[in-house]
Amino acid sequence: MERLKIAIQKKGRLSEDSLQLIKDCGVHFNSSSRVLRAESSNFPIEFLFLRDDDIPSYVYDGVADIGIVGRNEHDEQNFPLDIVRDLGFAKCRLSIAVPNEFEYDSVKSLEGKRIATSYPTILGAYLKENGVSSRVYEISGSVEITPSVGVSDAICDLVSTGATLASNGLKEVDAFYTSTAVMIAHPNLPAAKKEILERLLMRMDAVRKAMDYKYIMFNLPKKHLSEVAGIIHGMKSPTVTPLVDDQWVSVQTVVLEDLFWDVLEKLKALGAQGILVTAIEKMAD
């Protein structure tokens, strides 16, 4: 059987979110932390569990057909791969940080300075874009300590809360790059594997779209029905069912998660009652 090979980070939050998304797509597999390779029992896909910084090269070399990785790893390694989906999770930022006593006005303040980073490609492009000439030192780990030991004047690193920077006497001054998880693919997949990939993407799109919506049902005075369509902004026209009391109707529709509380307040103002809200597991056009 032809199988699509997907490379997944073997541990960490990105790995957990990636595997959960695939499980939500109805794909069954063994995700034990002790295994480095697994096959799905009900979908033509094979999993390779790797270090995150190895994933782009494995896809480029054809060892894996696709992979899920942080955009920062994809952009830093700069292999000619296709980004087939931005998955939205595992969001982080790449930032410039300097010692607390460093007077930083803009990226121009880094002119002639030494900057330590694990992302020389991304940082180099940013400096070039802004016409800044700095000495960039590639460091594989513990970037935060380099200013205190005299290796660098500033650092460029991934930041989440900023607590690690603060504990090393640093301040974040320029969050210039944002990364999320992306699905990358080899640009020359055979037709059979492209077909499997499209099937997987269709399932992923249905799962991810459902996350953005809530399904709501409520009873409403019939006289306010025409006003509801302008409030709910649902997929299409809501489903309306007559009730025993002919002055009332039951309405079923979907509402964007970001708009839900505003919609709820407006429905209550129109006299809506018995409002029931449920999560949506899957949604396809």
HELIX and SHEET records of a PDB file:
HELIX    1   1 ARG A   13  ASP A   24  1                                  12    
HELIX    2   2 ASP A   52  ASP A   54  5                                   3    
HELIX    3   3 ILE A   55  TYR A   60  1                                   6    
HELIX    4   4 ARG A   71  GLN A   77  1                                   7    
HELIX    5   5 VAL A  107  LEU A  110  5                                   4    
HELIX    6   6 PRO A  120  GLU A  129  1                                  10    
HELIX    7   7 VAL A  143  ILE A  145  5                                   3    
HELIX    8   8 ALA A  163  SER A  167  1                                   5    
HELIX    9   9 ALA A  191  MET A  211  1                                  21    
HELIX   10  10 LYS A  222  HIS A  224  5                                   3    
HELIX   11  11 LEU A  225  ILE A  232  1                                   8    
HELIX   12  12 GLU A  257  LEU A  259  5                                   3    
HELIX   13  13 PHE A  260  ALA A  269  1                                  10    
SHEET    1   A 6 ARG A  37  GLU A  39  0                                        
SHEET    2   A 6 ILE A  45  LEU A  50 -1                                        
SHEET    3   A 6 LEU A   4  GLN A   9  1                                        
SHEET    4   A 6 ILE A  66  GLY A  70  1                                        
SHEET    5   A 6 ALA A 181  ALA A 185 -1                                        
SHEET    6   A 6 ASP A  82  ASP A  86 -1                                        
SHEET    1   B 5 ARG A 135  GLU A 138  0                                        
SHEET    2   B 5 ARG A 114  THR A 117  1                                        
SHEET    3   B 5 ALA A 154  VAL A 159  1                                        
SHEET    4   B 5 CYS A  92  PRO A  99 -1                                        
SHEET    5   B 5 LEU A 170  SER A 179 -1                                        
SHEET    1   C 4 THR A 239  PRO A 242  0                                        
SHEET    2   C 4 TRP A 248  LEU A 256 -1                                        
SHEET    3   C 4 TYR A 213  PRO A 221 -1                                        
SHEET    4   C 4 GLN A 273  ALA A 279 -1                                        
END                                                                             
